[in-house]
Amino acid sequence: MLTNVVLYLAFRGLQTGGLFLYENQHYFKIVSVCSLVLSVVLVDSFARSWRARRVCLVAFIVMCGLLPWRVGFVPDPTASYTVQGQRVFLPHVNGRLGYVVLIRGQRHDPAFENDGLVLKINGQVMRTRFDYADVFSADGLAIEPLRDMPSGAAEIDVSASMTLASSEPMVAAGWLKIYFHI
């Protein structure tokens, strides 16, 4: 069960929005059934044995330590950008994993696959779903590398199905970090 969860959570295309928008929660159906069976066994063992109670308490403490995590955005203070129509120019991006570019705007025609967004770094066109992923949210989209890419000047051609925000900051670049705290 743990292997199943780790396998699917490591899949970079599995996004929180897709769990419900595209009904990707079916990946975890077997985990739900196994969790139910293990819960029945655990409750039965808990009622019968002091040793099982200690194991449950340790498992509960470990789970409480692992649950309070969140992903935070740390802006890159050196990042700058210019916007010309549906094009965003960034003079320098860090192509390392964890470095994302956030573009604020509104998507008019949500689609599962990339619908025309083009990312070029140093004039080289990057391949969607191999080099980078575009993840849409309620306030725009994030472009995140799926592997280490070159650093340098970037040009992002945003699809016409998205209207860029008119208020500043329209674009932000920085790192996604995982924080453990309550």
N, C-alpha and C positions, 0 to 999 in steps of 0.2 A: 504494500500500500504506500509506504514511504517512497519507494523507488518510483512508483507511478506519479506521485505528486512532484517529486524532484525533477523527473523527466519533463513533465509538462510545464513546470514553472521555469525551467531552463530554456524553453522554446521562446525565442525573442519575439515571435509574432503574436504571442498570446498577450493581449493588452486588456486592461480592466474594462474598457468600453466595449470591447468585442465579446466579453463574457455574456453580456445580456443583449447588446445590439445585434450581434450575429449568432447568438445562442451557442457560444462555445463552451458553456458550462457542461455540455454532454461529455466532455473529456474526463470529468470527475465523477461520473455516475457510479462507477465501480467503487470509488473511494467512499461514497455515501453508504453503499450497502455494506462494505467492510466495516465502516465506522459503527454502523448500527449493531452488527454482530459482535464486534469487540466491546461495545458499550454494554451489551447484555452480559457478556462473559465477565467484564470488569465489575459490574454491579453485583453479580452473583459471588465473585471472589471476594469482593469488598465485605460482603455480609458474612462470609465464612472465616476469614483469616486475618490475623493481625499483620502478618507479613505483607499480604496484599494491600492492606491499608497504608503501610509505610511506602510501598512501591507507588501507590496512587498519589500519596502526598508529594513524593519526590518528583513524579511526572507532572503534577500540577504546578509545582514551583518552577520546574524547567520551562513549562509552557508559558507561565506568567512572565518569565524573563525573556522569552522569544517573541511574544506577541506585540509589545509596544514599539513597533518600528514604523518609520515613515520615510518617504523619499523627499528630500529637500533640494532646492535649486540654489546654487551658489553662483552669482553672476561673475562673469569675467570682466574685471575693471578695465582691461585694455581693449575690449571689443567695441567696435564702432560699425556703423552701417549707413548706407544710403539706399533710398527707394526711388525707383523710376517706373511708374506704372505698376505692372505686376512682377517687376524684377527687384530683387533685393541683392545688394552688393555688400560683401563683408571683406575688408582688406586683409584680414588675417583670421583664420579659424584653426583651431587645434583639432586635428583629425583623430585623436585618441578616443578610445571607448569611454563613455560617460560624459563626453562633451556634446551638448545639444544646442541647437538654435531654435528658439521659440519665436513664432510669428503670430501676432495677434490679428484676428479677423473673424469673419463669419463664413461658414461653409454652406452653400445653397443646395448642393446636390451630393449628399454623402454617398460614397461608394466604398466598397471594401478594398479595392486595389488602387494604386496610384493612378490618378486620372490626368496626368499631364505635367506634374511637377518635375522639373529638371534641376539637378544639382551638378554644378561644375566646380571643380577645385583646380586651380592653376590651369584652367582651360580644358581639363580632362573631364569628360562626362562620367559621373558615377552611376552605377547600376542600382536601381531600386530593388529592394528585397534581397540584395546580395551585399551591396556596400552600405546602404542606409535604409532606414524605415521612416515613413512619414506617419505620425500618429496624430489623429485629429481629436480635438476635445471641444468643449463648449465655447471656449474663448479663442480658438485658433488651431495651430498645429505645431508639433515639435518634430524636428528632423534630428534623428539620432543615428550615429554610426553603428553598424552591425559588426564591423571589424575595424582595425586600425586603418586609417586612410591618410593620404598626404596632408600636411599642414600647408596653409597658404591662402591666397585670395580665393574667395568663393563667390559664385553667382548662383542665385536661386530663382528660377522662373516658376512663379506660382501660377497654378491653373486658374482659368477664368471662372471656375465654379466656386472660387473663394474671393470675397471682398476683403481687402486689407483694412485694418482698423485705421481710423483717421487721427486718433489721439496718440500721444507719445507715452511710453516707448512702444513703437510698433514691433520692434525686434529686440530680442535679448539673446545673448549667448553666454554659456557657462557650463558648469558641471552639475550632474545629478549625484547626490550623495545620500547614502542610507544612514539614518540616525536611529539609535536605540534609546528611547526614553519615554517617560509617561507624559 
